[in-house]
Amino acid sequence: MLRKTEKITGELASWKWVLLSVLLSLLLISVSVQYFRTRTIVNELRGSKMGMDRSLVVWAEARKILDWPLDKPMIVEVSTVNNLQTHQPFFKAAINGDWLIFNSDQVALYRPSEHKIINVGSWYVDNAILPKDNSVSVEIRNGSEKTGRAGDLATLWQADSRLRIVGINNAATTTYQNSLVIKNNKSDISFLDEYWQRAVTTTMPAMESSSTADILIILGNDYVKK
């Protein structure tokens, strides 16, 4: 009888260890799954944030090197370097993936991959990139909810000698649904059809300040980066 009791007690003890091992395994699996889910969510959020406004991250890095005001300037990524290098010596050492940082009449070329400034200067410091006398002056204002759109368009148009970018600014509001082309004089701007087809008006929106440029471009939420 004693041996039978000892046998039962031993079997119960053995089952306790088995049950404890199973519970510990389930706990470890649960913790691992939760950790994986948490890491996945964090990574997705991080990727989403970077995609939403990579320029904020770039400026946070570049401002540690540039002795410029702390306010976020206009920032745009370089993606057509071959075309830019053909027309502008400023981009001689540039590569795709560099970023242009505009501040007043200055511009800096920053390389995130190396955390360094490649070039700093003015858009028109070299005769090779001075506008021709018959060029059309253009001011570009961003009236969309997406940051950096005016800089995007300026980079696209800068290589065209028929255009002279004289201003990159924010519009009075970010609620423009449609982009506007406002013509201030009799300059021939028919060549703009090569870039996009937009109705031209001579009427300035009431909320906007006047512009001395030949044409004022106000980018709306319909504008898609080329």
C-alpha positions as CSV (number, residue, x, y, z in Angstrom):
1,M,0.0,0.0,0.0
2,L,2.9,2.3,0.9
3,R,4.6,1.6,-2.4
4,K,1.4,2.3,-4.3
5,T,1.0,5.7,-2.5
6,E,4.6,6.6,-3.2
7,K,4.1,5.7,-6.9
8,I,1.0,7.9,-7.1
9,T,2.8,10.8,-5.3
10,G,5.8,10.4,-7.7
11,E,3.5,10.5,-10.8
12,L,1.7,13.6,-9.5
13,A,5.0,15.3,-8.9
14,S,6.1,14.4,-12.4
15,W,2.9,15.8,-13.9
16,K,3.4,19.0,-11.9
17,W,6.7,19.5,-13.6
18,V,5.2,18.7,-17.0
19,L,2.4,21.2,-16.4
20,L,4.8,23.8,-15.1
21,S,7.0,23.4,-18.2
22,V,4.0,23.7,-20.5
23,L,2.8,26.9,-18.7
24,L,6.3,28.4,-18.9
25,S,6.5,27.5,-22.6
26,L,3.2,29.2,-23.3
27,L,4.2,32.2,-21.3
28,L,7.5,32.5,-23.3
29,I,5.6,32.1,-26.6
30,S,3.1,34.8,-25.5
31,V,5.8,37.2,-24.5
32,S,7.7,36.6,-27.8
33,V,4.6,37.2,-29.9
34,Q,3.8,40.4,-28.0
35,Y,7.4,41.6,-28.4
36,F,7.3,40.8,-32.1
37,R,3.9,42.7,-32.5
38,T,5.2,45.6,-30.5
39,R,8.4,45.8,-32.6
40,T,6.4,45.6,-35.8
41,I,4.1,48.4,-34.8
42,V,7.0,50.6,-33.7
43,N,8.8,50.0,-37.0
44,E,5.7,50.7,-39.0
45,L,5.1,53.9,-37.2
46,R,8.7,54.9,-37.6
47,G,8.6,54.2,-41.3
48,S,5.3,56.0,-41.6
49,K,6.7,59.1,-39.9
50,M,9.8,59.1,-42.1
51,G,7.6,58.8,-45.2
52,M,5.3,61.6,-44.1
53,D,8.0,64.2,-43.6
54,R,11.6,63.0,-44.2
55,S,12.6,66.7,-44.6
56,L,12.1,67.2,-40.8
57,V,14.6,64.5,-40.1
58,V,17.1,65.9,-42.6
59,W,16.8,69.4,-41.2
60,A,17.3,68.2,-37.7
61,E,20.6,66.7,-38.8
62,A,21.7,69.6,-41.0
63,R,21.0,72.3,-38.5
64,K,23.7,70.8,-36.3
65,I,26.2,71.9,-38.9
66,L,24.7,75.0,-40.5
67,D,24.8,78.2,-38.6
68,W,21.3,79.2,-39.7
69,P,18.1,80.2,-37.8
70,L,16.3,77.3,-36.1
71,D,13.0,77.7,-38.0
72,K,12.5,75.0,-40.6
73,P,13.5,76.3,-44.1
74,M,12.4,75.1,-47.5
75,I,13.9,71.6,-48.1
76,V,13.8,69.5,-51.2
77,E,15.6,66.2,-52.2
78,V,17.8,66.1,-55.3
79,S,16.6,63.4,-57.7
80,T,17.7,64.7,-61.1
81,V,21.3,65.4,-60.5
82,N,22.5,64.8,-64.1
83,N,20.3,67.5,-65.5
84,L,21.2,69.9,-62.7
85,Q,24.9,69.4,-63.2
86,T,24.6,70.2,-66.9
87,H,23.3,73.6,-66.2
88,Q,24.5,74.6,-62.7
89,P,28.1,74.4,-61.3
90,F,26.6,74.5,-57.8
91,F,25.7,70.8,-58.2
92,K,29.0,69.6,-59.5
93,A,29.6,67.4,-56.5
94,A,26.0,66.5,-55.9
95,I,24.5,63.0,-56.0
96,N,20.9,61.9,-56.0
97,G,19.7,61.6,-52.4
98,D,21.4,64.9,-51.4
99,W,19.1,67.6,-50.1
100,L,18.8,71.3,-50.9
101,I,18.1,73.5,-48.0
102,F,16.9,77.0,-48.8
103,N,17.2,79.9,-46.4
104,S,16.4,83.4,-47.6
105,D,18.9,84.0,-50.5
106,Q,21.2,81.1,-49.5
107,V,21.1,77.5,-50.4
108,A,23.0,74.5,-48.9
109,L,23.6,71.1,-50.3
110,Y,23.5,68.5,-47.5
111,R,24.3,64.8,-47.8
112,P,22.5,62.7,-45.1
113,S,24.5,59.5,-45.9
114,E,27.7,61.3,-44.8
115,H,26.2,63.8,-42.5
116,K,28.0,66.7,-44.1
117,I,27.5,69.9,-46.1
118,I,28.6,69.5,-49.7
119,N,28.2,73.1,-50.8
120,V,26.8,76.4,-49.6
121,G,26.1,79.5,-51.7
122,S,23.6,81.6,-53.6
123,W,21.6,80.5,-56.6
124,Y,23.1,83.1,-58.8
125,V,26.7,83.4,-57.7
126,D,28.0,82.2,-61.1
127,N,27.5,83.9,-64.5
128,A,26.8,80.4,-65.9
129,I,23.6,80.3,-64.0
130,L,22.5,83.9,-64.2
131,P,19.2,84.3,-66.0
132,K,19.1,85.6,-69.5
133,D,17.6,89.0,-70.2
134,N,14.6,87.5,-71.8
135,S,13.9,85.0,-69.0
136,V,10.5,85.1,-67.2
137,S,10.7,85.7,-63.4
138,V,8.7,83.2,-61.4
139,E,7.6,83.2,-57.7
140,I,6.4,79.8,-56.4
141,R,4.2,79.6,-53.4
142,N,3.1,76.4,-51.7
143,G,-0.6,76.4,-51.1
144,S,-0.9,72.7,-50.5
145,E,-0.9,70.6,-47.3
146,K,2.4,68.9,-48.4
147,T,5.6,70.6,-47.3
148,G,8.4,71.2,-49.7
149,R,6.3,71.3,-52.9
150,A,7.4,74.8,-53.9
151,G,11.0,73.7,-53.6
152,D,10.2,70.6,-55.6
153,L,8.9,72.6,-58.5
154,A,11.8,75.2,-58.3
155,T,14.3,72.3,-58.7
156,L,12.4,71.0,-61.7
157,W,12.3,74.4,-63.4
158,Q,15.6,75.8,-62.3
159,A,17.5,74.3,-65.3
160,D,15.3,76.0,-67.8
161,S,17.0,79.2,-69.0
162,R,13.7,80.7,-69.9
163,L,12.7,80.8,-66.3
164,R,14.2,82.7,-63.4
165,I,13.1,81.6,-59.9
166,V,13.0,84.7,-57.7
167,G,10.9,83.5,-54.8
168,I,10.1,80.2,-53.0
169,N,7.5,80.8,-50.3
170,N,4.4,79.6,-48.6
171,A,1.0,80.8,-49.7
172,A,-1.4,82.4,-47.2
173,T,-3.2,79.1,-46.7
174,T,-2.7,75.4,-47.4
175,T,-6.3,74.9,-48.5
176,Y,-5.9,75.6,-52.2
177,Q,-7.4,72.6,-54.0
178,N,-6.3,73.7,-57.5
179,S,-3.0,75.2,-58.6
180,L,-3.0,78.7,-60.0
181,V,-0.9,80.5,-62.6
182,I,-1.2,84.3,-62.1
183,K,0.3,86.4,-64.8
184,N,1.4,90.0,-63.9
185,N,2.4,91.3,-67.3
186,K,2.5,90.6,-71.0
187,S,5.4,88.1,-70.9
188,D,5.0,85.1,-73.1
189,I,4.6,82.1,-70.9
190,S,3.1,79.7,-73.5
191,F,6.2,77.4,-73.0
192,L,4.9,76.5,-69.5
193,D,2.6,74.1,-71.3
194,E,5.6,71.9,-71.7
195,Y,5.5,71.3,-67.9
196,W,1.8,71.4,-67.2
197,Q,-1.5,72.8,-68.5
198,R,-3.1,75.3,-66.2
199,A,-5.5,78.1,-66.9
200,V,-3.8,81.5,-66.6
201,T,-5.4,84.3,-64.7
202,T,-4.4,87.9,-63.9
203,T,-6.5,88.0,-60.7
204,M,-4.6,87.7,-57.4
205,P,-6.5,85.9,-54.6
206,A,-7.6,88.4,-52.0
207,M,-5.7,86.7,-49.1
208,E,-2.4,86.7,-51.0
209,S,0.2,89.4,-50.9
210,S,1.3,90.9,-54.3
211,S,4.2,89.6,-56.3
212,T,6.8,91.5,-58.4
213,A,7.5,88.4,-60.5
214,D,6.3,88.1,-64.0
215,I,4.2,85.1,-63.0
216,L,3.2,83.7,-59.6
217,I,2.6,80.0,-59.2
218,I,0.4,78.9,-56.3
219,L,0.6,75.1,-55.9
220,G,-2.7,73.5,-54.7
221,N,-3.4,70.0,-53.4
222,D,-3.8,68.8,-56.9
223,Y,-0.1,69.3,-57.7
224,V,1.8,66.0,-58.0
225,K,5.6,65.9,-57.8
226,K,7.2,65.0,-61.1
